[in-house]
């Protein structure tokens, strides 16, 4: 049974997720920790739960989701794994991080790449990868259908969607990702987004002003 521990880090109020199960094996998704107290908070939780971090995953390469990549990669001696089409997005962060006040940002090189249909395994648990571009050109989400869990990055929010005015973003592509990928899942699936609280596929189908399905 997958357990999910969310953290909210950095001035962008980004959600970092630690997923783990009864084996104590864990994955860290989108580490936004930048300040020392944020890094310490993450490590303290990992240590207090006795977790064995197996890998570091990014839904996409925007700055707010990757500020802690280098720290996590080295702290826990794990591979950084991202979507196969988002390496350029990740690499670009180094060029603009200082413009947002992150002068101490250190880039981390991805070790492996994921494509749609791949499966990430840890402990007794698994996450299936779906390609969901629109917010970022190589955006992916991680899904466990048995537990109706989706770690959704910046695709779908409660009552909103990811912005599409950044390089590589496209509104129509994002809406297609939502309608033809996320909205195909069970209505009870809980989406854990990159910002804000969790929501369900049912609620967003019914009320989201950007992508609701009209009855």
KEVEXLUM-223286 format. One record per residue: residue number from 1; x, y, z negated of N, C-alpha, C in turn. Coordinates in steps of 0.1 Angstrom, whole numbers, plus 5000, padded with zeros to 4 digits. Each point is the difference from the previous one (the first is absolute). Last residue first. Layout:
% residues N
REC|NUM|X|Y|Z|X|Y|Z|X|Y|Z .
...
END
This chain:
% residues 215
REC|215|4781|5181|5199|4990|4990|5001|4988|5004|5008 .
REC|214|5055|5014|4999|4986|5004|4999|4991|4989|5002 .
REC|213|5051|5003|4979|4992|4993|5011|4985|5004|4999 .
REC|212|5046|5029|4983|4988|4992|4996|4993|4994|5013 .
REC|211|5040|5031|4995|5000|4987|5007|4989|4991|4996 .
REC|210|5009|5047|4984|5008|4999|5012|4998|4987|5008 .
REC|209|4978|5012|4957|4996|5009|5010|5008|4999|5013 .
REC|208|4986|4961|4963|5012|5008|5004|4996|5009|5012 .
REC|207|4970|4967|4979|5000|5014|4996|5011|5008|5005 .
REC|206|4990|4951|5007|4987|5007|4998|5001|5015|5000 .
REC|205|5038|4970|5004|4991|4998|5012|4988|5009|4999 .
REC|204|5028|4999|4963|5006|5008|5011|4992|4998|5013 .
REC|203|4989|4974|4961|4997|5014|4998|5005|5009|5011 .
REC|202|5008|4953|5002|4986|5003|5001|4997|5015|4998 .
REC|201|5044|4983|4995|4997|5001|5014|4985|5004|5001 .
REC|200|5024|5016|4956|4996|4988|5006|4997|5002|5015 .
REC|199|5036|5024|4962|4986|5001|5005|4997|4987|5006 .
REC|198|5039|5027|4964|4995|4989|5009|4986|5003|5004 .
REC|197|5029|5043|4986|4996|4988|4994|4996|4989|5011 .
REC|196|5038|5040|5010|4986|4999|4994|4997|4986|4996 .
REC|195|5036|5001|5036|4997|5012|4992|4986|4998|4994 .
REC|194|5019|4966|5027|5013|5007|4996|4998|5012|4992 .
REC|193|4964|4958|4999|5006|5009|5009|5013|5007|4995 .
REC|192|4967|4954|4996|5009|5008|4991|5008|5009|5008 .
REC|191|4952|4971|5007|5011|5007|5006|5008|5008|4990 .
REC|190|4965|4955|4999|5004|5013|4994|5012|5005|5007 .
REC|189|4957|4967|5016|5014|5002|4999|5003|5014|4994 .
REC|188|4956|4981|5011|5004|5001|4986|5015|5002|4999 .
REC|187|4978|4993|5042|4995|5013|4994|5005|5002|4986 .
REC|186|5027|4970|5035|4989|4999|4992|4996|5013|4994 .
REC|185|5028|5004|5044|5001|4992|4988|4987|5000|4992 .
REC|184|5009|5025|5040|4996|4987|5003|5001|4991|4988 .
REC|183|5012|5047|5002|4986|4998|4998|4995|4986|5005 .
REC|182|5047|5013|5003|4995|5000|4986|4985|4997|4999 .
REC|181|5018|5000|5045|5008|4992|4990|4994|5000|4987 .
REC|180|4981|5024|5036|5003|4987|5006|5009|4991|4991 .
REC|179|4985|5046|4988|4989|4992|5004|5003|4986|5004 .
REC|178|5035|5029|4986|4991|4998|4990|4988|4992|5004 .
REC|177|5033|5011|5032|5006|4992|4990|4990|4997|4989 .
REC|176|4987|5031|5032|5000|4987|5005|5006|4990|4990 .
REC|175|5003|5045|4990|4986|4995|4999|4998|4986|5005 .
REC|174|5042|5021|5005|4998|4997|4986|4985|4995|4998 .
REC|173|5014|5014|5043|5006|4988|4997|4997|4996|4985 .
REC|172|4985|5042|5015|4992|4989|5006|5006|4986|4997 .
REC|171|5024|5039|4985|4987|4998|4993|4992|4988|5006 .
REC|170|5054|5007|4996|4990|5001|5010|4986|4997|4994 .
REC|169|5059|5008|4990|4986|4998|4995|4990|5002|5012 .
REC|168|5049|5007|5001|4996|4986|5002|4986|4997|4995 .
REC|167|5022|5042|4979|5005|4994|5012|4996|4985|5000 .
REC|166|4966|5030|4974|5014|4998|4999|5005|4993|5012 .
REC|165|4954|5009|4990|5007|5011|5006|5015|5000|4998 .
REC|164|4961|4972|4983|5005|4996|5013|5008|5011|5007 .
REC|163|4982|4980|4947|5001|5011|5009|5007|4995|5013 .
REC|162|4969|4967|4970|5013|5006|5000|5001|5011|5010 .
REC|161|4953|4992|4977|5009|4992|5008|5014|5006|5000 .
REC|160|4950|5000|4967|5009|5007|5010|5009|4990|5007 .
REC|159|4969|4990|4963|4993|5011|5007|5009|5008|5009 .
REC|158|5026|4967|4974|4986|5002|4995|4995|5013|5006 .
REC|157|5037|4978|5029|4999|5005|4986|4985|5000|4996 .
REC|156|5037|4978|5040|4986|5003|4996|5000|5003|4985 .
REC|155|5042|4996|5024|4990|4999|5011|4987|5004|4995 .
REC|154|5047|4998|4978|4992|5012|5003|4991|4999|5012 .
REC|153|5015|4958|4968|5008|5012|5004|4991|5012|5003 .
REC|152|4986|4954|4985|4997|5006|5012|5008|5012|5004 .
REC|151|4992|4951|4974|5009|5011|4997|5001|5008|5012 .
REC|150|4961|4964|4984|5007|5007|5011|5009|5011|4994 .
REC|149|4967|4953|4984|5010|5011|4997|5006|5005|5012 .
REC|148|4969|4960|4987|4994|5013|5005|5008|5012|4996 .
REC|147|5009|4952|4993|4997|5009|4988|4994|5013|5005 .
REC|146|5011|4967|5032|4994|4992|4989|4996|5009|4988 .
REC|145|5024|5018|5038|4985|4999|5002|4994|4992|4989 .
REC|144|5044|5032|5004|4997|4987|4995|4985|4998|5001 .
REC|143|5038|5036|5024|4987|4995|4997|5000|4986|4994 .
REC|142|5028|5049|5017|5003|4987|4994|4987|4995|4994 .
REC|141|5016|5037|5042|4994|4998|4987|5002|4986|4996 .
REC|140|5026|5039|5035|4994|4987|4997|4993|5000|4987 .
REC|139|5023|5037|5040|4993|4997|4988|4995|4985|4999 .
REC|138|5026|5029|5034|5003|4986|4996|4993|4996|4987 .
REC|137|4996|5044|5020|4999|4991|5011|5003|4986|4997 .
REC|136|4974|5034|4967|5014|4999|5004|5000|4989|5011 .
REC|135|4959|5014|4990|5006|5009|4991|5015|5001|5003 .
REC|134|4980|4971|5028|4992|5012|5000|5004|5010|4991 .
REC|133|5004|4942|5004|5006|5013|5004|4989|5011|5000 .
REC|132|5006|4949|4981|4990|5010|5000|5005|5014|5003 .
REC|131|5009|4942|4996|5006|5012|5007|4988|5010|5001 .
REC|130|5008|4958|4964|4992|5005|5011|5006|5013|5004 .
REC|129|5013|4953|4968|5003|5013|5005|4991|5004|5012 .
REC|128|4996|4968|4952|5001|5000|5015|5001|5014|5005 .
REC|127|5013|4973|4952|4994|5012|5006|5002|4999|5015 .
REC|126|5002|4965|4953|5004|5004|5013|4992|5012|5004 .
REC|125|5016|4965|4954|4992|5010|5007|5005|5003|5014 .
REC|124|5019|4975|4961|4989|4992|5006|4991|5008|5009 .
REC|123|5048|5019|4993|4994|4991|4990|4990|4990|5007 .
REC|122|5009|5033|5034|5007|5001|4987|4993|4992|4990 .
REC|121|5001|5013|5058|4998|4991|4989|5008|5003|4988 .
REC|120|4979|5021|5050|5009|5002|4989|4997|4991|4988 .
REC|119|4989|4999|5056|4995|4998|4987|5012|5002|4990 .
REC|118|4983|5015|5055|5010|4995|4990|4994|4998|4986 .
REC|117|4976|5020|5037|4999|4986|4999|5010|4994|4991 .
REC|116|5011|5046|5023|4987|4995|4997|4999|4985|5000 .
REC|115|5048|5019|4989|4990|5003|5011|4986|4994|4996 .
REC|114|5052|5017|4976|4987|4992|5000|4992|5004|5012 .
REC|113|5056|5001|4983|4989|5007|5005|4988|4990|5001 .
REC|112|5050|5009|4971|4992|4991|5007|4988|5008|5005 .
REC|111|5034|5022|4977|5007|4988|5002|4993|4990|5009 .
REC|110|5004|5058|4993|4992|4988|4999|5008|4987|5004 .
REC|109|5021|5045|4977|4998|4994|5013|4991|4987|4998 .
REC|108|5002|5049|4972|5003|4985|4999|4997|4994|5014 .
REC|107|5012|5053|4977|4993|4991|5009|5004|4986|4998 .
REC|106|4997|5043|4966|5010|4991|5006|4992|4990|5009 .
REC|105|4992|5052|4974|4995|4988|5006|5011|4992|5007 .
REC|104|5001|5043|4974|5007|4988|4996|4995|4987|5006 .
REC|103|4981|5044|5007|5014|5001|5004|5007|4987|4997 .
REC|102|4950|5017|5005|5006|4988|4995|5014|4999|5005 .
REC|101|4966|5035|5010|5006|5001|4987|5007|4987|4994 .
REC|100|4980|5010|5044|4989|4998|4991|5005|5000|4985 .
REC|99|5029|5004|5038|4990|5011|5002|4989|4999|4990 .
REC|98|5034|4967|5002|5004|5012|4992|4990|5011|5002 .
REC|97|4995|4959|5024|4997|4998|4986|5003|5013|4992 .
REC|96|5005|4988|5050|4991|5011|4995|4998|4999|4984 .
REC|95|5029|4970|5026|5002|5013|5007|4992|5011|4994 .
REC|94|4997|4953|4986|5013|5006|4996|5002|5014|5005 .
REC|93|4963|4973|5014|4998|5006|4987|5013|5007|4995 .
REC|92|4994|4972|5040|4999|5015|5002|4999|5007|4986 .
REC|91|5001|4952|5005|5013|5006|5002|4999|5015|5001 .
REC|90|4960|4974|4997|5008|4999|4988|5013|5007|5001 .
REC|89|4973|4997|5038|4993|5009|4990|5008|5000|4987 .
REC|88|5014|4971|5035|5004|5014|5003|4993|5009|4990 .
REC|87|4990|4954|4997|5014|5003|4995|5004|5014|5003 .
REC|86|4957|4974|5008|5001|5012|4992|5014|5003|4996 .
REC|85|4980|4961|5025|4999|5012|5008|5002|5013|4992 .
REC|84|5000|4954|4981|5010|5000|5011|5000|5013|5008 .
REC|83|4987|4997|4947|4994|4997|5013|5010|5002|5011 .
REC|82|5022|4990|4952|4990|5009|5006|4994|4995|5013 .
REC|81|5034|4988|4953|4993|4994|5011|4989|5010|5005 .
REC|80|5048|4993|4967|4990|5010|5004|4993|4995|5013 .
REC|79|5026|4970|4960|5000|5005|5014|4989|5010|5001 .
REC|78|5026|4991|4952|4990|4995|5009|5001|5006|5014 .
REC|77|5020|5007|4952|5007|4992|5010|4991|4993|5009 .
REC|76|4991|5033|4963|4995|4986|5000|5006|4991|5010 .
REC|75|5013|5047|4996|4997|4996|4986|4996|4985|4999 .
REC|74|5007|5020|5043|5013|4998|4992|4997|4995|4986 .
REC|73|4963|5011|5028|5008|4990|5008|5013|4996|4992 .
REC|72|4972|5036|4984|4994|4986|4998|5009|4989|5006 .
REC|71|5013|5046|5007|5001|4996|4986|4995|4986|4998 .
REC|70|4996|5018|5042|5014|4997|4997|5001|4996|4986 .
REC|69|4957|5014|5014|5005|4988|5007|5014|4996|4996 .
REC|68|4968|5038|4986|5007|4990|4991|5006|4988|5007 .
REC|67|4976|5035|5024|5010|5007|4991|5007|4991|4991 .
REC|66|4962|4992|5033|5014|4994|5001|5010|5006|4992 .
REC|65|4953|5014|5008|4999|4986|4997|5014|4993|4999 .
REC|64|4993|5047|5011|4994|4997|4987|4999|4986|4996 .
REC|63|5017|5015|5044|5008|5003|4988|4995|4996|4987 .
REC|62|4986|4972|5044|4999|5014|4996|5007|5002|4987 .
REC|61|4994|4957|5028|5012|5007|4996|4999|5015|4996 .
REC|60|4966|4953|4994|5005|5009|5011|5011|5009|4994 .
REC|59|4984|4962|4976|4989|5001|5010|5003|5008|5012 .
REC|58|5036|4973|4968|4995|5013|5004|4988|4999|5009 .
REC|57|5029|4967|4961|4992|5002|5012|4996|5015|5002 .
REC|56|5037|4964|4972|4995|5013|5001|4993|5002|5013 .
REC|55|5012|4954|4967|5002|5008|5012|4994|5014|4998 .
REC|54|5004|4967|4965|5005|4992|5011|5002|5008|5012 .
REC|53|4998|5004|4943|4996|5007|5012|5007|4993|5012 .
REC|52|4984|4985|4950|5011|4997|5009|4996|5006|5014 .
REC|51|4983|5010|4945|4998|4997|5014|5013|4998|5008 .
REC|50|4982|5010|4951|5009|4989|5004|5000|4996|5014 .
REC|49|4978|5037|4975|4992|4989|5004|5008|4987|5004 .
REC|48|5021|5041|4985|4990|4996|4990|4992|4988|5003 .
REC|47|5030|5019|5032|5007|4993|4989|4990|4995|4990 .
REC|46|4984|5026|5035|5005|4988|5006|5006|4992|4989 .
REC|45|4986|5043|4989|4989|4991|5002|5005|4986|5005 .
REC|44|5032|5034|4995|4994|4996|4987|4989|4991|5001 .
REC|43|5018|5020|5039|5008|4990|4995|4995|4994|4986 .
REC|42|4977|5037|5020|4999|4988|5008|5008|4988|4994 .
REC|41|5004|5042|4980|4987|4995|4998|4998|4987|5007 .
REC|40|5040|5025|5007|5000|4993|4987|4986|4993|4997 .
REC|39|5004|5027|5038|5008|4988|5002|5000|4992|4988 .
REC|38|4981|5042|4997|4992|4992|5008|5006|4986|5003 .
REC|37|5024|5034|4977|4989|4995|4991|4991|4990|5008 .
REC|36|5035|5023|5023|5005|4989|4992|4989|4994|4991 .
REC|35|4986|5021|5047|5006|5005|4988|5004|4989|4991 .
REC|34|4979|4987|5040|5011|5009|5003|5007|5005|4988 .
REC|33|4961|4961|5021|5007|5005|4988|5013|5008|5005 .
REC|32|4965|4974|5026|5001|5015|5001|5008|5006|4989 .
REC|31|4992|4950|5026|5005|5006|4988|5002|5015|5002 .
REC|30|4975|4959|5025|5001|5015|5001|5004|5007|4988 .
REC|29|4993|4951|4990|4995|5005|5013|5000|5016|4999 .
REC|28|5022|4951|4976|4997|5014|4998|4997|5006|5013 .
REC|27|4997|4948|4977|5004|5009|5011|4997|5014|4996 .
REC|26|5008|4949|4971|4993|5013|5003|5006|5006|5013 .
REC|25|4996|4953|4963|5006|5006|5012|4992|5012|5004 .
REC|24|4987|4972|4963|5009|5012|4997|5008|5005|5012 .
REC|23|4964|4964|4996|5014|4996|5001|5010|5010|4995 .
REC|22|4953|5008|5005|5003|4993|4987|5014|4994|5000 .
REC|21|4993|5042|5032|4990|4990|4996|5006|4992|4988 .
REC|20|5004|5052|5028|5006|4989|4994|4989|4990|4996 .
REC|19|5013|5053|5023|4991|4988|5001|5007|4988|4994 .
REC|18|5003|5058|5000|5007|4987|4997|4989|4989|5000 .
REC|17|5002|5053|5023|4993|4988|4995|5010|4989|4997 .
REC|16|4993|5058|5007|5009|4989|5001|4993|4988|4994 .
REC|15|4982|5050|5019|4998|4987|4992|5010|4990|5004 .
REC|14|5001|5057|5000|5000|4988|5008|4998|4988|4991 .
REC|13|5002|5052|4997|4991|4991|4993|4998|4987|5008 .
REC|12|5030|5038|5009|4990|4997|5009|4989|4991|4994 .
REC|11|5040|5014|4977|4991|5011|5001|4988|4997|5010 .
REC|10|5024|4958|4974|5005|5012|5008|4989|5010|5002 .
REC|9|4982|4951|4984|5013|5007|5000|5001|5012|5009 .
REC|8|4968|4959|4974|4998|5012|5008|5013|5008|4998 .
REC|7|4985|4945|4996|5007|5011|4994|4998|5012|5010 .
REC|6|4977|4947|4990|5002|5012|5008|5008|5010|4991 .
REC|5|4992|4944|5002|5003|5011|4991|5003|5012|5009 .
REC|4|4974|4949|5005|5005|5012|5006|5002|5011|4990 .
REC|3|4996|4941|5007|4997|5012|4992|5007|5012|5006 .
REC|2|4984|4948|5018|5008|5012|5001|4995|5011|4990 .
REC|1|4998|4944|4999|4992|5012|5000|5009|5013|5000 .
END
